[in-house]
Every structure is written in C-alpha cells, then in structure tokens.
C-alpha cells in the first residue's frame, strides 16, 4: 500500500509540474509538451496533479478534452481507489 501511495504522490507532483512547464513554454512560443503526454500522466494516476495544474497555472482550461476529461479521470481513479482499499 505504501508503494502505491508513493507512486500516486510522485506522479501527481510530476504532472502538476508538467502543466506549469507547458504553460511557461506556451507563453514563450517554445517547444510544447504534447497533449497526449499531459492527459496520459493524468490517466496513469496524476489526475489530481493535472486538475490542480489546470487551476493554478490556468492552463488547458478551454480545451474540452481537458475540461471534461481530467475530472472524469479523477472520478474514475477515486472510485478505483475506494474499491481497491475498501475493507472487505
């Protein structure tokens, strides 16, 4: 259980930072992080970091696949975590 929680924490921090880096690059017309990477990081466990990155950095909030996709991934991951860790 400790390994899973450590993984989730690391992925979320990394995802949050990637959203910030992509916003910084967007403002400076630099090479960007692909949207598939940003959404992929949310899908592998970084949905909280992605959602926070969208809010804090005000990044990707107008894109429907992010505006609706990231919260959908977050809800699905919460359901999976509750199901996985719920005492039986």
ZIKAPE-V330977 format. One record per backbone hydrogen bond with DSSP energy under -0.5 kcal/mol. CO is the residue of the C=O (numbers start at 1). NH is the residue of the N-H. E is the energy in kcal/mol with one decimal. If there is no record, write none. Layout:
CO,NH,E ; CO,NH,E
This chain:
1,5,-2.4 ; 2,6,-2.2 ; 3,7,-2.4 ; 4,8,-2.5 ; 5,9,-2.2 ; 6,10,-2.5 ; 7,11,-2.8 ; 8,12,-2.2 ; 9,13,-2.2 ; 10,14,-2.5 ; 11,15,-2.5 ; 12,16,-2.5 ; 13,17,-2.2 ; 14,18,-2.4 ; 15,19,-2.1 ; 16,20,-1.7 ; 17,21,-2.7 ; 18,22,-2.6 ; 19,23,-2.0 ; 20,24,-2.3 ; 21,25,-2.6 ; 22,26,-2.3 ; 23,27,-2.0 ; 24,28,-0.9 ; 25,30,-2.5 ; 26,29,-1.1 ; 34,37,-0.8 ; 34,38,-1.8 ; 35,39,-2.9 ; 36,40,-2.0 ; 37,41,-2.5 ; 38,42,-1.4 ; 39,43,-2.2 ; 40,44,-1.9 ; 41,46,-2.2 ; 42,45,-1.2 ; 42,47,-0.7 ; 46,50,-2.4 ; 47,51,-2.6 ; 48,52,-2.7 ; 49,53,-2.5 ; 50,54,-2.4 ; 51,55,-1.8 ; 52,56,-3.5 ; 53,57,-1.9 ; 54,58,-0.5 ; 54,59,-0.7 ; 62,64,-0.5 ; 63,66,-1.0 ; 63,67,-3.3 ; 64,68,-2.6 ; 64,69,-0.8 ; 66,70,-1.6 ; 66,71,-0.5 ; 68,72,-1.6 ; 69,73,-2.6 ; 70,74,-2.5 ; 71,75,-2.5 ; 72,76,-2.3 ; 73,77,-2.5 ; 74,78,-2.3 ; 75,79,-2.5 ; 76,80,-2.3 ; 77,81,-2.5 ; 78,82,-2.7 ; 79,83,-2.6 ; 80,84,-2.7 ; 81,85,-2.8 ; 82,86,-1.6
